[in-house]
């Protein structure tokens, strides 16, 4: 009996020893050590166990502190950017490759059929981005169709809400954020998140909105949209109808830190406040030096030597040259449909023929046709 017990104890000890050795198997430093994918690799002349990859979070809102890790289903998960993201001054697409916008504004909210039908024409001119003019009255179903059509032409989108143009009312700004956070709208944005950025509000804030107020008023809307789980880039127009670059220059870093995704793109609209070419150049360089991402989300030109309703004498050719030099995105205003006083800003006549403004934007030395590169997601 004693011999049997001793034998049983010895066998048990051997099994525990083997189990202990198994538990002591190191974790592989690289998953490449396991080319056949069976969970076991070979490193430093011994077996190693490949650590399982953390699952992707279903919703980025699971990571409120923005460290890239969330908690779902009783376990850690990793937040994956589904769309665009910024890295310093660079905008990257969903594949992680740099993307420089060479686009036009297209008035879908006001000319639904014409704006939809002209998309193929715009793509044929090598336009790589459409800034979709939209309003809170817009149907999510129609927005889905528009974004699908833009994708079919291998362009990307920035969708903006025009309802708060020139408003200083923080409640109005929040109402637009609430529109983006509606379940039916979020479903559309999530479907197209790989190809779409969200411009929270077109030109919210007039000359009376200080950059500090602008910063504070944008915090809650950013949080509202991020709480939906959307990760793509949020575009924020600067104050004074987009014409005061100091919002982003002075307080852009504060907003980037406030955003748990740290994924904001600051937009400047260049009309009469940029009649001095030095202001164009300095704005581009100052954003670059501050490692802040910049988009020229609208711009005009020197029409009739400044005798126009916007008093614009913008040197658009130099603007496009410097944007190309520094890798800054540009989005010209606008395809067609501008009212009488603004008709000089139509890029197309009759939604088809190219105007002199359109020729400058598309076919000049630094125009879209000569500088645009398609997003790598296509």
GISUL-V332493 format. One record per residue. N is the residue number from 1. RES is the residue in three letters. PHI is phi in whole degrees, -180 to 180 (* if undefined). D_FIRST is the distance of its C-alpha to the first C-alpha in Angstrom with 2 decimals. Layout:
N,RES,PHI,D_FIRST ; N,RES,PHI,D_FIRST
This chain:
1,UNK,*,0.00 ; 2,UNK,-61,3.78 ; 3,UNK,-62,5.39 ; 4,UNK,-65,5.15 ; 5,UNK,-63,6.31 ; 6,UNK,-62,8.66 ; 7,UNK,-64,9.85 ; 8,UNK,-63,10.61 ; 9,UNK,-63,12.37 ; 10,UNK,-66,14.24 ; 11,UNK,-65,15.40 ; 12,UNK,-63,16.50 ; 13,UNK,-61,18.34 ; 14,UNK,-65,20.02 ; 15,UNK,-62,21.19 ; 16,UNK,-64,22.55 ; 17,UNK,-65,24.26 ; 18,UNK,-63,25.88 ; 19,UNK,-62,26.92 ; 20,UNK,-64,28.36 ; 21,UNK,-65,30.30 ; 22,UNK,-63,31.64 ; 23,UNK,-65,32.77 ; 24,UNK,-87,34.46 ; 25,UNK,-60,36.63 ; 26,UNK,-73,40.19 ; 27,UNK,-85,42.95 ; 28,UNK,-62,45.62 ; 29,UNK,-73,48.90 ; 30,UNK,-139,50.84 ; 31,UNK,-66,50.26 ; 32,UNK,-67,52.12 ; 33,UNK,-71,48.92 ; 34,UNK,-122,47.75 ; 35,UNK,-67,50.50 ; 36,UNK,-92,48.66 ; 37,UNK,70,47.91 ; 38,UNK,-90,44.19 ; 39,UNK,92,43.48 ; 40,UNK,-124,42.20 ; 41,UNK,-123,44.38 ; 42,UNK,-139,44.33 ; 43,UNK,-141,45.73 ; 44,UNK,54,45.42 ; 45,UNK,63,43.34 ; 46,UNK,-154,40.56 ; 47,UNK,-68,39.92 ; 48,UNK,-142,41.27 ; 49,UNK,-101,41.32 ; 50,UNK,-78,44.78 ; 51,UNK,-68,45.38 ; 52,UNK,-66,46.70 ; 53,UNK,-71,50.41 ; 54,UNK,-67,51.48 ; 55,UNK,-69,53.25 ; 56,UNK,-74,56.99 ; 57,UNK,-66,58.18 ; 58,UNK,-72,59.96 ; 59,UNK,-142,62.48 ; 60,UNK,-65,63.65 ; 61,UNK,-66,64.31 ; 62,UNK,-70,60.54 ; 63,UNK,-122,61.40 ; 64,UNK,-68,64.06 ; 65,UNK,-91,63.94 ; 66,UNK,71,64.55 ; 67,UNK,-88,61.81 ; 68,UNK,93,60.88 ; 69,UNK,-125,57.68 ; 70,UNK,-122,57.39 ; 71,UNK,-138,54.80 ; 72,UNK,-142,54.44 ; 73,UNK,59,51.76 ; 74,UNK,74,49.49 ; 75,UNK,-153,49.50 ; 76,UNK,-69,51.79 ; 77,UNK,-142,54.37 ; 78,UNK,-107,57.03 ; 79,UNK,-80,60.73 ; 80,UNK,-113,62.58 ; 81,UNK,-70,66.38 ; 82,UNK,-90,67.70 ; 83,UNK,-132,71.29 ; 84,UNK,-77,73.49 ; 85,UNK,-149,72.62 ; 86,UNK,-111,74.50 ; 87,UNK,-139,73.54 ; 88,UNK,66,76.19 ; 89,UNK,-91,79.47 ; 90,UNK,-98,77.92 ; 91,UNK,-95,77.32 ; 92,UNK,-117,74.47 ; 93,UNK,-83,73.89 ; 94,UNK,-66,70.63 ; 95,UNK,-87,69.68 ; 96,UNK,86,70.10 ; 97,UNK,-101,73.34 ; 98,UNK,-60,76.57 ; 99,UNK,-133,79.07 ; 100,UNK,-116,82.72 ; 101,UNK,-67,84.65 ; 102,UNK,-133,87.93 ; 103,UNK,-131,88.80 ; 104,UNK,-137,91.37 ; 105,UNK,-82,91.59 ; 106,UNK,-132,91.98 ; 107,UNK,-83,93.38 ; 108,UNK,-61,91.17 ; 109,UNK,-67,91.79 ; 110,UNK,-109,95.54 ; 111,UNK,-133,96.02 ; 112,UNK,-59,93.07 ; 113,UNK,-68,94.23 ; 114,UNK,-63,96.03 ; 115,UNK,-66,93.19 ; 116,UNK,-69,90.66 ; 117,UNK,-72,92.85 ; 118,UNK,-84,93.69 ; 119,UNK,-59,90.08 ; 120,UNK,-64,90.37 ; 121,UNK,-61,93.59 ; 122,UNK,-66,91.93 ; 123,UNK,-65,88.98 ; 124,UNK,-64,91.39 ; 125,UNK,-89,92.85 ; 126,UNK,73,89.40 ; 127,UNK,-58,88.89 ; 128,UNK,-109,85.17 ; 129,UNK,-149,84.99 ; 130,UNK,-115,86.65 ; 131,UNK,-89,87.04 ; 132,UNK,-84,87.12 ; 133,UNK,-74,89.61 ; 134,UNK,-141,88.11 ; 135,UNK,-138,88.56 ; 136,UNK,-68,86.57 ; 137,UNK,-82,88.46 ; 138,UNK,-69,86.89 ; 139,UNK,-78,84.75 ; 140,UNK,-57,81.14 ; 141,UNK,-64,81.44 ; 142,UNK,-70,84.47 ; 143,UNK,-60,82.81 ; 144,UNK,-58,79.95 ; 145,UNK,-63,82.52 ; 146,UNK,-65,84.25 ; 147,UNK,-66,81.11 ; 148,UNK,-64,80.03 ; 149,UNK,-66,83.45 ; 150,UNK,-62,83.34 ; 151,UNK,-62,79.95 ; 152,UNK,-64,81.32 ; 153,UNK,-95,83.96 ; 154,UNK,60,81.31 ; 155,UNK,-113,82.60 ; 156,UNK,-115,80.79 ; 157,UNK,-129,81.88 ; 158,UNK,-121,82.62 ; 159,UNK,-101,83.29 ; 160,UNK,-124,85.48 ; 161,UNK,-103,86.86 ; 162,UNK,-94,90.60 ; 163,UNK,-65,90.91 ; 164,UNK,-106,90.92 ; 165,UNK,-57,93.32 ; 166,UNK,78,95.16 ; 167,UNK,-79,93.57 ; 168,UNK,-107,92.52 ; 169,UNK,-82,90.73 ; 170,UNK,-62,87.03 ; 171,UNK,-66,86.48 ; 172,UNK,-67,87.93 ; 173,UNK,-62,85.56 ; 174,UNK,-65,82.61 ; 175,UNK,-62,83.83 ; 176,UNK,-70,83.60 ; 177,UNK,-62,80.05 ; 178,UNK,-64,79.26 ; 179,UNK,-62,80.70 ; 180,UNK,-62,78.36 ; 181,UNK,-91,75.45 ; 182,UNK,-61,76.31 ; 183,UNK,-57,73.51 ; 184,UNK,-71,75.80 ; 185,UNK,-75,77.13 ; 186,UNK,-59,73.72 ; 187,UNK,-60,72.55 ; 188,UNK,-69,75.41 ; 189,UNK,-64,74.87 ; 190,UNK,-67,71.15 ; 191,UNK,-60,71.97 ; 192,UNK,-111,74.36 ; 193,UNK,-62,72.71 ; 194,UNK,-65,72.21 ; 195,UNK,-120,75.99 ; 196,UNK,-133,77.43 ; 197,UNK,-111,78.21 ; 198,UNK,-115,79.38 ; 199,UNK,-92,82.64 ; 200,UNK,-52,82.28 ; 201,UNK,-156,86.02 ; 202,UNK,-71,89.14 ; 203,UNK,49,91.28 ; 204,UNK,-73,90.15 ; 205,UNK,102,92.08 ; 206,UNK,-94,95.73 ; 207,UNK,-64,97.45 ; 208,UNK,-83,96.93 ; 209,UNK,-88,93.13 ; 210,UNK,-73,92.06 ; 211,UNK,-56,89.14 ; 212,UNK,-67,87.24 ; 213,UNK,-63,87.80 ; 214,UNK,-57,86.86 ; 215,UNK,-59,83.53 ; 216,UNK,-66,82.71 ; 217,UNK,-73,83.80 ; 218,UNK,-85,81.61 ; 219,UNK,-64,78.32 ; 220,UNK,-64,77.66 ; 221,UNK,-59,78.60 ; 222,UNK,-60,76.21 ; 223,UNK,-61,73.38 ; 224,UNK,-58,74.34 ; 225,UNK,-71,74.11 ; 226,UNK,-66,70.89 ; 227,UNK,-67,69.25 ; 228,UNK,-79,69.62 ; 229,UNK,95,67.21 ; 230,UNK,-69,69.91 ; 231,UNK,-109,69.42 ; 232,UNK,-64,72.53 ; 233,UNK,-62,75.37 ; 234,UNK,-99,77.63 ; 235,UNK,-96,81.24 ; 236,UNK,-125,83.28 ; 237,UNK,-72,87.08 ; 238,UNK,-68,88.65 ; 239,UNK,-70,91.12 ; 240,UNK,58,94.87 ; 241,UNK,55,94.50 ; 242,UNK,83,92.10 ; 243,UNK,-91,94.75 ; 244,UNK,-106,93.44 ; 245,UNK,-71,90.72 ; 246,UNK,-73,89.93 ; 247,UNK,-56,87.54 ; 248,UNK,-68,84.96 ; 249,UNK,-63,86.07 ; 250,UNK,-86,85.80 ; 251,UNK,-128,83.01 ; 252,UNK,-60,81.21 ; 253,UNK,-65,78.32 ; 254,UNK,-61,77.93 ; 255,UNK,-70,77.65 ; 256,UNK,-61,75.25 ; 257,UNK,-71,72.96 ; 258,UNK,-69,73.39 ; 259,UNK,-73,72.37 ; 260,UNK,-62,68.54 ; 261,UNK,-92,68.96 ; 262,UNK,50,71.53 ; 263,UNK,-138,73.42 ; 264,UNK,-122,77.12 ; 265,UNK,-123,80.21 ; 266,UNK,-95,83.49 ; 267,UNK,-108,86.58 ; 268,UNK,-117,90.16 ; 269,UNK,-107,93.18 ; 270,UNK,-108,96.07 ; 271,UNK,-124,99.54 ; 272,UNK,-64,102.37 ; 273,UNK,-71,100.23 ; 274,UNK,-121,99.49 ; 275,UNK,-66,103.07 ; 276,UNK,-84,102.76 ; 277,UNK,-56,100.72 ; 278,UNK,-60,99.40 ; 279,UNK,-69,97.57 ; 280,UNK,-64,95.81 ; 281,UNK,-61,94.76 ; 282,UNK,-65,93.74 ; 283,UNK,-62,91.63 ; 284,UNK,-61,89.69 ; 285,UNK,-69,89.23 ; 286,UNK,-67,88.34 ; 287,UNK,-64,85.56 ; 288,UNK,-62,84.31 ; 289,UNK,-65,84.42 ; 290,UNK,-86,82.60 ; 291,UNK,53,79.85 ; 292,UNK,-115,80.73 ; 293,UNK,-75,80.81 ; 294,UNK,-127,84.32 ; 295,UNK,-127,85.84 ; 296,UNK,-91,89.58 ; 297,UNK,-79,89.23 ; 298,UNK,-150,92.95 ; 299,UNK,-160,96.00 ; 300,UNK,-118,99.65 ; 301,UNK,-150,102.43 ; 302,UNK,-89,106.00 ; 303,UNK,-93,107.91 ; 304,UNK,55,111.69 ; 305,UNK,53,111.48 ; 306,UNK,87,109.61 ; 307,UNK,-84,112.08 ; 308,UNK,-140,109.44 ; 309,UNK,-65,107.92 ; 310,UNK,-104,104.97 ; 311,UNK,54,107.14 ; 312,UNK,-84,104.73 ; 313,UNK,-126,105.70 ; 314,UNK,-62,102.16 ; 315,UNK,-83,102.13 ; 316,UNK,-65,99.60 ; 317,UNK,-64,99.79 ; 318,UNK,-71,98.71 ; 319,UNK,-56,96.07 ; 320,UNK,-67,94.49 ; 321,UNK,-63,94.83 ; 322,UNK,-69,93.03 ; 323,UNK,-61,90.36 ; 324,UNK,-68,89.71 ; 325,UNK,-61,89.74 ; 326,UNK,-105,87.12 ; 327,UNK,69,85.03 ; 328,UNK,-101,86.06 ; 329,UNK,-72,86.09 ; 330,UNK,-133,89.41 ; 331,UNK,-138,90.31 ; 332,UNK,-76,94.04 ; 333,UNK,-103,95.82 ; 334,UNK,-150,96.29 ; 335,UNK,-54,96.46 ; 336,UNK,-172,99.40 ; 337,UNK,91,100.77 ; 338,UNK,-64,101.87 ; 339,UNK,-69,104.76 ; 340,UNK,-46,108.30 ; 341,UNK,-64,108.05 ; 342,UNK,-106,104.73 ; 343,UNK,-62,105.61 ; 344,UNK,-63,105.96 ; 345,UNK,-94,102.13 ; 346,UNK,-71,101.66 ; 347,UNK,-79,99.94 ; 348,UNK,-124,101.02 ; 349,UNK,-103,104.26 ; 350,UNK,64,103.90 ; 351,UNK,63,100.13 ; 352,UNK,-148,100.64 ; 353,UNK,-77,103.27 ; 354,UNK,-83,102.46 ; 355,UNK,-82,104.56 ; 356,UNK,-64,105.51 ; 357,UNK,-65,102.71 ; 358,UNK,-64,100.29 ; 359,UNK,-62,101.49 ; 360,UNK,-65,100.76 ; 361,UNK,-67,97.27 ; 362,UNK,-92,96.20 ; 363,UNK,-120,98.28 ; 364,UNK,-74,99.40 ; 365,UNK,-53,97.86 ; 366,UNK,-109,94.96 ; 367,UNK,-77,94.94 ; 368,UNK,-57,92.06 ; 369,UNK,-62,92.77 ; 370,UNK,-99,92.63 ; 371,UNK,-128,89.69 ; 372,UNK,-72,87.28 ; 373,UNK,-127,83.81 ; 374,UNK,-65,81.71 ; 375,UNK,-59,78.44 ; 376,UNK,-70,75.51 ; 377,UNK,-66,73.84 ; 378,UNK,-103,76.34
